[in-house]
């Protein structure tokens, strides 16, 4: 299960499928793609596991996209934008 790190407001500015996103916790600004921002916005509704996120983001039919989703979740975790909700 994944959730937004508490305190994230997802302040962002986007253009042409890319977004600058401010990390409220670290003070860092990140350049993210559209899928990453859609995932973060989906997590605003509450914790979700990877299969539920894949369905919400319409990625569940393609195994390669599901693998890419796992990589994206790891990347967002390493940026401290999301956290493991089971801990």
N, C-alpha and C positions, 0 to 999 in steps of 0.2 A: 504494500500500500504506500502511496505517495501523497504528500500534501505540500502546499506552499509553506515555506519557512515563515513562522509567525512574524508579523511586522512588514511583510512585503506588500506594497501597494500597487506594484506593477506600473509605475510611472513610465510611459513609453512614448516614443515618437517614431512614426513609420513612414516609409516611402518605398514604392516599387518592391514590395515583398521583404524588405529588411527593416529592422527596428532597433533603435537605441533604447535600451532598458536600464533604468537606474535601480541598483540593488540598495534598498533602504538599510540593510544591515551592515554591509561592508563599505558603502559609499562608492563602490565601483560602478562603472557604466559598461554595458556589454552590447555587442552587435549580434543580434539574433535573427534567424530566419522566421518566416511566417509560421511554420509548423511549431517551432519552439514557443512562440507567443500564444498560438492557439492552445497548446498543451497547458501553458501556465494559466490562461484564462479558464480553461476547463477545470483546473484544480481550485479555482476560486469558489467553485460550487461545493467543494468538500473533497476529502481524501478519495482516491481511486487507485485501483490496481492497474497494472499494465494492460491486461486484456480489456478492461472497461474503457481505458483511455484509447486503445486501438479502435474499439467500436465507435466511440464518440468522435474520433478524428477520421473515421472512415478508412482505417488502415488494416482492418482485421482480415481481409481476404488474401493479402500478399505476404508470404513469409519474409521476404526481403525487407518490406516496410516495417514488419513487426520487429525485426532485428535492428533496423535503424531507429525505431522508437526506443528500444532498450538502450542503445548507444546515446540517444538524446537525453533520456532520463539520467544516465550516468553523468553526462556533461552538465546538466542543470543542477544535479546534486553537488558536483565538484565546484560549481560556481556559488554554492550556498543559496540558490534560489528555491530549491525544494529539499524536503527531507523525508526520511523513511518514517511513515506514520505508525509502524508497528513497534518502534522502540520506545 
